[in-house]
Amino acid sequence: MSLPKRVVLVGPMGAGKSTIGRMLAKELGYRFLDSDRIIEERCGANIPWIFDVEGEDGFRQRETAMLDELTGEQGTVLATGGGAVMRPENHPLLKKNAVVVYLKTSIEQQVERTRKDRNRPLLQNDDPEAVLRRLFDIRDPLYTRLADIVMYTDRKSPRLVVRQLVNRINPRTPRHKRQRRKEGRDYAQGTSRT
Ligand code: S3P
């Protein structure tokens, strides 16, 4: 299997899309794109401000336009916002020439990883856990339907998730890399047989 033109990461808030996406891009030699961060850069304002002034609908419009633009690029790993699957018109954009990866994460992990966050407007209320549960019920079937790969991230380091993903996306890459690394070690230790 050759490398896909694009890897698209979907999943809920706190799944680790940005951290894992950045590391995965490095591993594949791809460019990392983070839809939310680019929206903020273009807008010159952060997401809470956009939600405040333009409402969630305004943000979703910006998100669709951004996905349309960013899915034109090749050789990229694209981290999407947790709600990117909510608009049906985004689905063909997310799937276009891409391997879609669902970073699946338990509610407990999502709560833990988003606990101190102030940049996620949907969670700034008395019961963020209830919101995460409600969103999970609605969105999990959408993430699952869109995904080519479902990767569980609970109790795994980002490094392990990335290693497992590289294996799933292109099984040949890590074996060759591992072999080259091993040969390097053997050579350094004077144990090379070649
Ligand atoms: C949202 C998730 C956020 C961001 C916005 C809305 C959502 O992205 O797009 O706050 O609807 O789940 P992350 O998933 O990167 O936190």
Residues whose N, C-alpha, C, O or C-beta is under 5 A from the ligand:
A	BS01	S3P	G11 P12 M13 G14 D36 I47 T80 G81 G82 G83 N119 R120 P121
